[in-house]
Amino acid sequence: MQKVFCIGFNKTGTTTLKTTFEEMGFKVAPQLIGERLMKKIKNQNFDGLLKFCEEPYHLYQDIPFSLPGVYKVLHSHFPNAKFILLTRDSFSWWKSIATFHKLKFSVNGTDLTEKTLKARREVYTGMIWDYYDYTFNSKKNIPLYDQHDLIRVFERHNHEVSEYFCGNPNFLSIDVSNPGDFMKLCSFLQVKYQTKTTFPHENRTSDLQYKKSINKPKVIKKTNKPKVIKKTNKPVKPKHTVIRRKFQKKK
């Protein structure tokens, strides 16, 4: 089978696609190896990426394959490979990635900052910041995770990818939330898959929200209510006092 590169942004269903390929019996490249290449790719060094893509895997997905412009490097070196662009509603995508990152990477639910992301250790310290900086160009004087800015970058990426591969039979654009797109994928891969006809839903932001809620420590509220001393009819024993005598030494 030809190599397949998933070039949709994170939170468009990349984990769902990974699970689908695994259920079909295809080999999926280890995501961790790809994520370790983030810093090199940010510095425009693609040697490690291309070497990784020579490995005998069928699907490559998530970081760094989801990064803007990387698909051009991949296509120039693997012209016969298949490319899948995952898309979804722009607003739901923004809400998903902003909420997911805040739940997973923030400190006690506070707003994410450059300092927070640089200090966060995921694969290596600062990897999430390198991803954000490369993808959304943080040098702009715009707050992190700004709705209009992220949606603009998201839609621009989808448009540029679609234009680049326009008319290419080895390109497919699908939305994993659309039930009919599952069969489009099967046709694109030229596989007959009879077990089910819809995508699994993996790595949902709502699942992370639930995990956070059940793992939240219980807070015991302190009250200023005075302690109530229960009265009893038992007689109170008198306290015996001990009289200590002082003895003088004989001269």
C-alpha positions in Angstrom: 0.0 0.0 0.0 1.1 3.6 -0.7 2.1 5.8 2.2 -0.7 8.0 3.6 -0.1 11.4 5.2 -2.8 13.0 7.2 -2.2 16.7 6.8 -5.3 18.1 8.7 -4.7 20.4 11.7 -4.8 18.9 15.2 -8.3 18.5 16.7 -9.8 17.7 13.3 -9.9 13.9 14.0 -6.3 12.8 13.6 -6.6 10.3 16.5 -9.9 9.0 15.0 -8.2 8.4 11.7 -5.3 6.7 13.5 -7.7 4.3 15.2 -9.5 3.7 11.9 -6.3 2.7 10.2 -5.3 0.4 13.0 -8.7 -1.3 13.0 -8.3 -1.9 9.2 -4.9 -3.6 9.9 -2.6 -0.9 8.7 0.6 0.1 10.5 0.6 3.6 12.0 3.8 5.5 12.6 4.6 6.2 16.3 3.4 9.7 17.1 6.1 10.3 19.7 8.9 10.0 17.1 7.3 12.6 15.0 6.7 15.0 17.8 10.4 14.9 18.7 11.1 16.5 15.4 9.1 19.6 16.1 12.0 21.8 17.1 14.1 20.8 14.0 11.1 21.5 11.7 10.6 24.9 13.3 14.1 25.7 12.2 13.3 24.4 8.7 15.4 21.2 9.1 13.4 18.4 7.4 16.1 15.8 7.2 14.9 13.8 10.3 11.3 14.0 9.0 12.2 12.6 5.6 14.2 9.8 7.2 11.3 8.9 9.5 9.0 8.7 6.5 11.2 6.1 4.9 10.2 3.7 7.7 7.7 0.9 6.7 4.5 2.5 8.0 1.3 3.1 6.2 -0.1 6.2 8.0 1.7 9.3 9.4 -0.5 11.7 11.3 -0.6 14.5 13.9 2.5 16.6 14.6 4.6 17.3 12.5 2.5 16.2 9.6 -0.3 18.5 10.6 1.9 21.6 10.4 1.4 24.3 7.7 3.6 23.9 4.6 5.0 20.5 5.6 2.7 18.8 3.1 4.7 20.5 0.2 8.0 19.0 1.5 6.4 15.5 1.8 4.8 15.7 -1.6 8.1 16.7 -3.3 9.9 13.7 -1.8 6.9 11.2 -2.0 5.0 12.2 -5.1 3.1 8.9 -5.3 1.9 9.0 -1.6 -1.7 9.7 -0.6 -2.7 12.8 1.3 -5.7 13.2 3.5 -7.0 16.6 4.7 -9.3 16.4 7.7 -11.7 19.3 8.1 -14.5 20.3 10.4 -16.6 23.3 11.2 -14.3 26.2 11.9 -15.9 27.4 15.1 -16.1 24.0 16.7 -12.5 23.3 15.8 -11.4 26.6 17.5 -13.4 25.8 20.6 -12.1 22.3 20.7 -8.4 23.1 20.4 -8.6 26.1 22.8 -10.5 24.1 25.4 -8.3 21.0 25.0 -5.1 22.9 25.4 -6.4 24.8 28.4 -7.5 21.7 30.2 -4.3 19.8 29.4 -1.5 22.4 29.6 -2.7 25.2 31.9 -1.8 25.5 35.6 -5.0 25.1 37.7 -7.2 26.2 34.8 -5.6 29.6 34.3 -5.3 31.2 30.8 -2.4 29.9 28.8 0.5 32.2 28.3 3.8 32.1 26.4 5.6 31.4 29.7 3.2 28.6 30.5 3.6 26.8 27.2 7.4 27.2 27.2 7.6 25.7 30.7 5.3 22.8 29.8 7.0 19.4 29.2 5.4 17.3 26.5 8.0 15.1 24.8 10.5 17.9 25.5 10.2 21.2 27.5 8.6 23.8 25.3 7.3 21.5 22.6 3.7 22.9 22.8 5.1 26.4 22.5 7.1 25.4 19.4 4.0 23.9 17.9 1.9 27.0 18.6 4.5 29.4 17.5 5.2 27.6 14.2 1.5 27.0 13.4 -0.1 30.3 14.4 2.8 32.8 14.2 2.8 34.1 17.8 4.9 37.1 16.9 1.7 38.9 16.0 0.4 41.3 18.7 -2.6 39.1 19.3 -3.7 37.2 22.4 -3.0 33.5 22.4 -5.9 31.3 21.2 -7.7 34.3 19.8 -10.8 33.0 18.0 -10.6 35.0 14.9 -6.9 34.6 14.5 -6.9 30.8 14.9 -9.9 30.4 12.6 -8.2 32.5 9.9 -5.0 30.3 10.0 -7.1 27.1 10.1 -9.2 28.1 7.0 -6.2 29.4 5.2 -4.4 26.1 5.6 -7.4 24.1 4.4 -7.8 26.4 1.4 -4.1 26.3 0.5 -3.9 22.5 0.8 -7.1 22.0 -1.4 -5.6 24.4 -4.0 -2.3 22.6 -4.0 -3.7 19.2 -4.6 -6.6 20.2 -6.8 -7.3 17.5 -9.4 -4.8 15.1 -7.8 -6.4 11.6 -7.5 -4.2 10.8 -4.5 -5.8 13.6 -2.4 -8.9 13.3 -0.2 -10.6 15.8 2.0 -13.1 14.4 4.6 -14.9 15.3 7.8 -14.9 12.4 10.3 -18.1 13.8 11.8 -19.9 13.1 8.5 -21.0 9.4 8.4 -20.8 9.3 4.6 -17.1 10.2 4.6 -16.2 6.8 6.1 -17.1 5.0 2.8 -15.2 7.8 0.9 -12.1 6.8 2.9 -12.6 3.1 2.1 -12.9 3.8 -1.6 -9.9 6.1 -1.5 -7.8 3.4 0.2 -9.3 0.7 -2.1 -10.3 -1.4 0.8 -13.5 -3.3 1.6 -14.4 -2.7 5.2 -17.6 -4.4 6.3 -17.3 -4.4 10.1 -18.8 -0.9 10.4 -19.5 2.2 8.3 -18.8 5.1 10.6 -15.7 6.6 12.3 -14.8 6.0 15.9 -14.7 9.2 18.0 -11.3 9.3 19.7 -9.5 11.9 21.9 -12.6 14.0 22.4 -12.2 17.2 24.4 -15.3 16.3 26.4 -13.6 13.1 27.5 -10.7 15.2 28.9 -13.2 17.5 30.7 -14.8 14.5 32.3 -11.5 13.1 33.5 -10.6 16.4 35.0 -13.9 16.6 36.8 -13.6 13.2 38.4 -10.0 13.7 39.4 -10.7 17.0 41.0 -9.9 16.8 44.7 -12.8 17.3 47.1 -12.8 20.5 49.1 -13.9 20.2 52.7 -15.6 23.4 53.7 -14.8 24.8 57.1 -17.6 26.2 59.2 -17.6 28.6 62.1 -20.4 26.9 63.9 -19.6 26.5 67.6 -19.2 22.9 68.9 -22.3 21.7 70.8 -21.6 20.0 74.1 -24.1 17.4 74.9 -25.5 17.5 78.5 -25.6 14.3 80.4 -27.2 13.3 83.8 -24.1 11.5 84.9 -22.7 12.9 88.2 -19.5 14.8 87.9 -16.7 13.4 90.0 -15.0 16.1 92.1 -11.5 16.9 91.3 -9.0 16.1 94.0 -6.4 18.7 94.6 -3.0 17.7 95.7 -1.5 19.9 98.4 2.3 20.1 98.2 4.1 21.0 101.4 7.4 22.8 101.4 9.9 21.3 103.7 12.7 23.4 105.1 16.1 22.0 105.6 17.3 21.8 109.2 20.1 24.1 110.0 
